[in-house]
Amino acid sequence: MMVLLLTASASAQTPAPQNAAPAGNAENGKRLFTSYYCYACHGTVGQGGSAGARIAPRPIAYAALLRYVRKPAGGMPPYTSKVIADQELADIYAFLRSLPPTPSAQSIPLLNQ
């Protein structure tokens, strides 16, 4: 009985990961990424451009992304929860995480001639 109490107590004290993203739908996230015009600055696959930072294929932690989208620094307009819901941001984050990494230059034969 004592072991059960210790186990329950230990698991109750284990904090949840701070940067864990809520479950998101990558397919819906791709649609939202387009409909909110994220691609206009960040590129069609989050590769970045002259107006926006690279945000994929390895996006920053979800909590940091959420904070930045809500209160950005620089030229990005804020997207409050009235404009884009937290679940929609989770879907966009799932889309960004689903994008494969770009191949290395060494794996592209034409670049190695």
LUMLOLO-371858 format. One record per atom (N, C-alpha, C): residue number from 1; residue in three letters; atom name; x, y, z. Coordinates in nm, 3 decimals. Each point is the difference from the previous one (the first is absolute). Layout:
k,r,a,east,north,up
NUM,Ala,CA,X,Y,Z;
...
//
This chain:
k,r,a,east,north,up
1,Met,N,0.082,-0.119,0.000;
1,Met,CA,-0.082,0.119,0.000;
1,Met,C,0.087,0.126,0.000;
2,Met,N,0.107,-0.003,0.074;
2,Met,CA,0.090,0.114,0.008;
2,Met,C,0.064,0.030,-0.136;
3,Val,N,0.033,-0.104,-0.075;
3,Val,CA,0.062,0.019,-0.131;
3,Val,C,-0.097,0.074,-0.091;
4,Leu,N,-0.127,-0.035,0.004;
4,Leu,CA,-0.099,0.068,-0.082;
4,Leu,C,-0.009,0.147,0.035;
5,Leu,N,0.005,0.032,0.125;
5,Leu,CA,-0.005,0.139,0.041;
5,Leu,C,0.121,0.077,-0.049;
6,Leu,N,0.118,-0.060,0.010;
6,Leu,CA,0.121,0.067,-0.047;
6,Leu,C,-0.004,0.019,-0.151;
7,Thr,N,-0.046,-0.100,-0.071;
7,Thr,CA,-0.007,0.011,-0.146;
7,Thr,C,-0.099,0.107,-0.041;
8,Ala,N,-0.115,0.002,0.062;
8,Ala,CA,-0.101,0.101,-0.033;
8,Ala,C,0.052,0.139,0.035;
9,Ser,N,0.067,0.011,0.114;
9,Ser,CA,0.054,0.129,0.040;
9,Ser,C,0.108,0.047,-0.096;
10,Ala,N,0.088,-0.090,-0.041;
10,Ala,CA,0.107,0.036,-0.092;
10,Ala,C,-0.055,0.043,-0.135;
11,Ser,N,-0.101,-0.072,-0.050;
11,Ser,CA,-0.055,0.037,-0.130;
11,Ser,C,-0.080,0.129,0.008;
12,Ala,N,-0.058,0.030,0.114;
12,Ala,CA,-0.075,0.125,0.015;
12,Ala,C,0.094,0.119,0.001;
13,Gln,N,0.126,-0.022,0.043;
13,Gln,CA,0.096,0.109,0.007;
13,Gln,C,0.076,0.019,-0.130;
14,Thr,N,-0.011,-0.093,-0.093;
14,Thr,CA,0.070,0.012,-0.128;
14,Thr,C,-0.070,0.103,-0.086;
15,Pro,N,0.069,0.110,-0.033;
15,Pro,CA,-0.066,0.104,-0.080;
15,Pro,C,-0.017,-0.044,-0.145;
16,Ala,N,-0.104,0.050,-0.062;
16,Ala,CA,-0.023,-0.025,-0.142;
16,Ala,C,0.103,0.078,-0.079;
17,Pro,N,0.039,-0.051,-0.116;
17,Pro,CA,0.097,0.075,-0.081;
17,Pro,C,-0.053,0.138,-0.035;
18,Gln,N,0.082,0.101,0.020;
18,Gln,CA,-0.039,0.138,-0.024;
18,Gln,C,-0.023,0.029,-0.149;
19,Asn,N,0.076,-0.065,-0.085;
19,Asn,CA,-0.004,0.031,-0.142;
19,Asn,C,-0.086,-0.095,-0.081;
20,Ala,N,-0.073,-0.088,0.068;
20,Ala,CA,-0.082,-0.096,-0.072;
20,Ala,C,-0.114,0.073,-0.070;
21,Ala,N,-0.014,-0.030,-0.126;
21,Ala,CA,-0.108,0.062,-0.079;
21,Ala,C,-0.126,-0.083,0.016;
22,Pro,N,-0.114,0.065,-0.001;
22,Pro,CA,-0.124,-0.078,0.001;
22,Pro,C,-0.010,-0.077,-0.131;
23,Ala,N,-0.080,-0.104,0.001;
23,Ala,CA,-0.018,-0.078,-0.123;
23,Ala,C,-0.052,0.091,-0.110;
24,Gly,N,0.057,-0.015,-0.116;
24,Gly,CA,-0.041,0.082,-0.113;
24,Gly,C,-0.020,-0.084,-0.124;
25,Asn,N,-0.071,0.054,-0.095;
25,Asn,CA,-0.029,-0.068,-0.125;
25,Asn,C,0.085,0.066,-0.109;
26,Ala,N,0.102,-0.071,-0.048;
26,Ala,CA,0.095,0.057,-0.097;
26,Ala,C,-0.070,0.037,-0.131;
27,Glu,N,-0.095,-0.079,-0.042;
27,Glu,CA,-0.070,0.030,-0.126;
27,Glu,C,-0.079,0.130,0.012;
28,Asn,N,-0.070,0.016,0.111;
28,Asn,CA,-0.073,0.125,0.024;
28,Asn,C,0.099,0.115,0.018;
29,Gly,N,0.113,-0.027,0.065;
29,Gly,CA,0.102,0.102,0.018;
29,Gly,C,0.055,0.052,-0.131;
30,Lys,N,0.016,-0.088,-0.097;
30,Lys,CA,0.046,0.043,-0.132;
30,Lys,C,-0.101,0.093,-0.064;
31,Arg,N,-0.128,-0.034,0.014;
31,Arg,CA,-0.107,0.084,-0.055;
31,Arg,C,-0.002,0.136,0.069;
32,Leu,N,0.015,0.000,0.132;
32,Leu,CA,0.001,0.125,0.076;
32,Leu,C,0.122,0.085,-0.032;
33,Phe,N,0.115,-0.063,-0.016;
33,Phe,CA,0.124,0.069,-0.034;
33,Phe,C,-0.020,0.080,-0.129;
34,Thr,N,-0.074,-0.058,-0.092;
34,Thr,CA,-0.031,0.067,-0.126;
34,Thr,C,-0.108,0.106,0.019;
35,Ser,N,-0.107,-0.034,0.070;
35,Ser,CA,-0.112,0.093,0.012;
35,Ser,C,0.034,0.124,0.083;
36,Tyr,N,0.093,-0.012,0.095;
36,Tyr,CA,0.042,0.117,0.079;
36,Tyr,C,0.119,0.072,-0.065;
37,Tyr,N,0.038,-0.043,-0.119;
37,Tyr,CA,0.108,0.061,-0.078;
37,Tyr,C,0.136,-0.005,0.070;
38,Cys,N,0.021,-0.099,0.083;
38,Cys,CA,0.131,-0.017,0.064;
38,Cys,C,0.109,-0.017,-0.105;
39,Tyr,N,-0.037,-0.067,-0.110;
39,Tyr,CA,0.097,-0.029,-0.106;
39,Tyr,C,0.053,0.126,-0.067;
40,Ala,N,-0.075,0.110,0.007;
40,Ala,CA,0.043,0.123,-0.067;
40,Ala,C,0.134,0.049,0.054;
41,Cys,N,0.025,-0.020,0.127;
41,Cys,CA,0.127,0.042,0.061;
41,Cys,C,0.092,-0.118,0.030;
42,His,N,-0.059,-0.113,0.039;
42,His,CA,0.079,-0.114,0.047;
42,His,C,0.024,-0.106,-0.106;
43,Gly,N,-0.051,0.020,-0.121;
43,Gly,CA,0.018,-0.098,-0.107;
43,Gly,C,-0.102,-0.113,0.010;
44,Thr,N,-0.020,-0.069,-0.109;
44,Thr,CA,-0.105,-0.102,-0.006;
44,Thr,C,0.025,-0.119,0.091;
45,Val,N,0.124,-0.026,0.034;
45,Val,CA,0.032,-0.108,0.092;
45,Val,C,0.081,0.051,0.121;
46,Gly,N,-0.023,0.125,0.034;
46,Gly,CA,0.065,0.058,0.118;
46,Gly,C,0.149,0.024,-0.015;
47,Gln,N,0.048,0.003,-0.124;
47,Gln,CA,0.144,0.015,-0.024;
47,Gln,C,0.051,0.141,0.024;
48,Gly,N,-0.090,0.094,0.021;
48,Gly,CA,0.040,0.138,0.024;
48,Gly,C,0.018,0.075,-0.131;
49,Gly,N,0.017,0.128,0.013;
49,Gly,CA,0.019,0.085,-0.117;
49,Gly,C,0.049,0.136,0.045;
50,Ser,N,-0.009,0.096,-0.089;
50,Ser,CA,0.049,0.134,0.034;
50,Ser,C,-0.087,0.068,0.105;
51,Ala,N,-0.126,-0.040,0.012;
51,Ala,CA,-0.090,0.065,0.095;
51,Ala,C,-0.024,-0.079,0.127;
52,Gly,N,0.034,-0.129,0.002;
52,Gly,CA,-0.029,-0.082,0.117;
52,Gly,C,0.107,-0.103,0.028;
53,Ala,N,0.008,-0.041,0.124;
53,Ala,CA,0.101,-0.095,0.044;
53,Ala,C,-0.033,-0.141,-0.045;
54,Arg,N,0.103,-0.084,-0.004;
54,Arg,CA,-0.019,-0.144,-0.022;
54,Arg,C,-0.068,-0.056,0.124;
55,Ile,N,-0.109,-0.072,-0.021;
55,Ile,CA,-0.074,-0.057,0.113;
55,Ile,C,-0.020,-0.151,-0.014;
56,Ala,N,0.058,-0.060,-0.100;
56,Ala,CA,-0.012,-0.145,-0.020;
56,Ala,C,0.127,-0.048,-0.069;
57,Pro,N,0.038,-0.123,0.007;
57,Pro,CA,-0.077,-0.113,0.049;
57,Pro,C,0.013,-0.024,0.150;
58,Arg,N,0.086,0.070,0.069;
58,Arg,CA,0.014,-0.016,0.145;
58,Arg,C,-0.045,0.129,0.068;
59,Pro,N,-0.130,0.015,0.021;
59,Pro,CA,-0.048,0.124,0.060;
59,Pro,C,0.046,0.013,0.146;
60,Ile,N,-0.004,0.122,0.049;
60,Ile,CA,0.031,0.023,0.141;
60,Ile,C,-0.104,-0.071,0.086;
61,Ala,N,0.024,-0.008,0.128;
61,Ala,CA,-0.095,-0.067,0.090;
61,Ala,C,-0.137,0.066,-0.011;
62,Tyr,N,-0.103,-0.081,0.015;
62,Tyr,CA,-0.137,0.049,-0.016;
62,Tyr,C,-0.030,0.119,0.090;
63,Ala,N,0.042,-0.006,0.126;
63,Ala,CA,-0.028,0.109,0.094;
63,Ala,C,0.063,0.131,-0.049;
64,Ala,N,0.121,-0.008,-0.054;
64,Ala,CA,0.067,0.119,-0.052;
64,Ala,C,-0.070,0.051,-0.126;
65,Leu,N,-0.044,-0.090,-0.085;
65,Leu,CA,-0.074,0.039,-0.120;
65,Leu,C,-0.130,0.070,0.037;
66,Leu,N,-0.072,-0.055,0.095;
66,Leu,CA,-0.126,0.058,0.045;
66,Leu,C,0.023,0.141,0.055;
67,Arg,N,0.102,0.016,0.084;
67,Arg,CA,0.031,0.133,0.055;
67,Arg,C,0.034,0.099,-0.112;
68,Tyr,N,0.081,-0.045,-0.095;
68,Tyr,CA,0.044,0.090,-0.106;
68,Tyr,C,-0.115,0.039,-0.091;
69,Val,N,-0.085,-0.094,-0.035;
69,Val,CA,-0.113,0.030,-0.088;
69,Val,C,-0.095,0.099,0.067;
70,Arg,N,-0.019,-0.015,0.129;
70,Arg,CA,-0.091,0.089,0.073;
70,Arg,C,0.060,0.139,0.021;
71,Lys,N,0.130,0.007,0.029;
71,Lys,CA,0.066,0.129,0.025;
71,Lys,C,0.136,0.001,-0.069;
72,Pro,N,0.001,0.017,-0.132;
72,Pro,CA,0.126,-0.007,-0.074;
72,Pro,C,0.087,0.124,0.016;
73,Ala,N,0.126,-0.020,-0.025;
73,Ala,CA,0.095,0.111,-0.009;
73,Ala,C,0.029,0.017,-0.148;
74,Gly,N,0.038,0.116,-0.041;
74,Gly,CA,0.031,0.020,-0.141;
74,Gly,C,-0.124,0.032,-0.082;
75,Gly,N,0.003,-0.037,-0.126;
75,Gly,CA,-0.104,0.041,-0.094;
75,Gly,C,-0.123,-0.089,-0.007;
76,Met,N,0.000,-0.113,0.068;
76,Met,CA,-0.116,-0.089,-0.008;
76,Met,C,-0.117,0.058,0.079;
77,Pro,N,-0.120,-0.002,-0.060;
77,Pro,CA,-0.116,0.049,0.075;
77,Pro,C,-0.041,-0.102,0.106;
78,Pro,N,-0.058,0.045,0.110;
78,Pro,CA,-0.046,-0.095,0.102;
78,Pro,C,-0.125,-0.074,-0.048;
79,Tyr,N,-0.005,-0.127,0.032;
79,Tyr,CA,-0.118,-0.082,-0.027;
79,Tyr,C,-0.058,-0.040,0.135;
80,Thr,N,-0.096,0.079,0.047;
80,Thr,CA,-0.062,-0.026,0.130;
80,Thr,C,-0.089,-0.123,-0.010;
81,Ser,N,-0.046,-0.047,0.115;
81,Ser,CA,-0.088,-0.117,0.001;
81,Ser,C,-0.135,0.030,-0.067;
82,Lys,N,-0.033,0.128,-0.017;
82,Lys,CA,-0.122,0.035,-0.073;
82,Lys,C,0.019,-0.020,-0.151;
83,Val,N,0.125,0.009,-0.045;
83,Val,CA,0.031,-0.016,-0.142;
83,Val,C,0.025,-0.146,-0.034;
84,Ile,N,0.083,-0.066,0.080;
84,Ile,CA,0.032,-0.141,-0.023;
84,Ile,C,-0.003,-0.073,0.134;
85,Ala,N,-0.080,-0.104,0.008;
85,Ala,CA,-0.019,-0.075,0.124;
85,Ala,C,0.124,-0.082,0.034;
86,Asp,N,0.016,-0.032,0.128;
86,Asp,CA,0.113,-0.082,0.044;
86,Asp,C,0.004,-0.133,-0.074;
87,Gln,N,-0.116,-0.063,-0.022;
87,Gln,CA,-0.003,-0.128,-0.070;
87,Gln,C,0.047,0.016,-0.145;
88,Glu,N,-0.034,0.111,-0.062;
88,Glu,CA,0.047,0.024,-0.136;
88,Glu,C,0.153,0.015,-0.003;
89,Leu,N,0.055,0.066,0.101;
89,Leu,CA,0.146,0.011,0.009;
89,Leu,C,0.063,-0.138,0.024;
90,Ala,N,-0.067,-0.083,0.078;
90,Ala,CA,0.049,-0.137,0.022;
90,Ala,C,0.000,-0.077,-0.132;
91,Asp,N,-0.102,0.021,-0.082;
91,Asp,CA,-0.005,-0.066,-0.131;
91,Asp,C,0.112,0.051,-0.091;
92,Ile,N,0.023,0.130,-0.001;
92,Ile,CA,0.109,0.056,-0.081;
92,Ile,C,0.134,-0.055,0.049;
93,Tyr,N,0.016,-0.009,0.131;
93,Tyr,CA,0.124,-0.054,0.057;
93,Tyr,C,0.019,-0.145,-0.042;
94,Ala,N,-0.109,-0.078,0.000;
94,Ala,CA,0.008,-0.140,-0.045;
94,Ala,C,0.042,-0.006,-0.146;
95,Phe,N,-0.051,0.091,-0.083;
95,Phe,CA,0.040,0.006,-0.141;
95,Phe,C,0.150,0.030,-0.010;
96,Leu,N,0.047,0.099,0.073;
96,Leu,CA,0.141,0.037,-0.007;
96,Leu,C,0.090,-0.115,0.044;
97,Arg,N,-0.043,-0.071,0.103;
97,Arg,CA,0.078,-0.115,0.048;
97,Arg,C,-0.004,-0.117,-0.096;
98,Ser,N,-0.104,-0.007,-0.084;
98,Ser,CA,-0.012,-0.112,-0.093;
98,Ser,C,0.088,0.015,-0.124;
99,Leu,N,0.051,0.119,-0.022;
99,Leu,CA,0.081,0.024,-0.119;
99,Leu,C,0.135,-0.069,0.013;
100,Pro,N,0.042,-0.071,-0.105;
100,Pro,CA,0.130,-0.069,0.009;
100,Pro,C,0.115,0.099,-0.008;
101,Pro,N,0.113,-0.036,0.059;
101,Pro,CA,0.117,0.088,-0.011;
101,Pro,C,0.049,0.006,-0.144;
102,Thr,N,0.062,0.109,-0.034;
102,Thr,CA,0.056,0.012,-0.134;
102,Thr,C,0.122,-0.090,-0.010;
103,Pro,N,0.028,-0.052,-0.120;
103,Pro,CA,0.117,-0.087,-0.013;
103,Pro,C,0.129,0.078,0.016;
104,Ser,N,0.102,-0.067,0.047;
104,Ser,CA,0.130,0.066,0.013;
104,Ser,C,0.061,0.018,-0.138;
105,Ala,N,0.088,0.096,-0.014;
105,Ala,CA,0.065,0.027,-0.128;
105,Ala,C,0.079,-0.122,-0.047;
106,Gln,N,0.056,-0.076,0.092;
106,Gln,CA,0.078,-0.119,-0.037;
106,Gln,C,-0.087,-0.108,-0.062;
107,Ser,N,-0.131,0.001,0.026;
107,Ser,CA,-0.087,-0.104,-0.055;
107,Ser,C,-0.055,0.036,-0.138;
108,Ile,N,0.034,0.118,-0.052;
108,Ile,CA,-0.047,0.043,-0.131;
108,Ile,C,0.115,-0.012,-0.100;
109,Pro,N,-0.008,-0.100,-0.088;
109,Pro,CA,0.113,-0.029,-0.089;
109,Pro,C,0.047,0.121,-0.081;
110,Leu,N,-0.090,0.078,-0.053;
110,Leu,CA,0.038,0.114,-0.082;
110,Leu,C,0.087,0.100,0.075;
111,Leu,N,-0.022,0.012,0.129;
111,Leu,CA,0.078,0.095,0.081;
111,Leu,C,0.138,-0.055,0.037;
112,Asn,N,0.023,-0.127,-0.028;
112,Asn,CA,0.127,-0.061,0.037;
112,Asn,C,0.092,-0.026,-0.120;
113,Gln,N,-0.027,0.066,-0.111;
113,Gln,CA,0.084,-0.020,-0.119;
113,Gln,C,0.117,0.095,0.000;
//
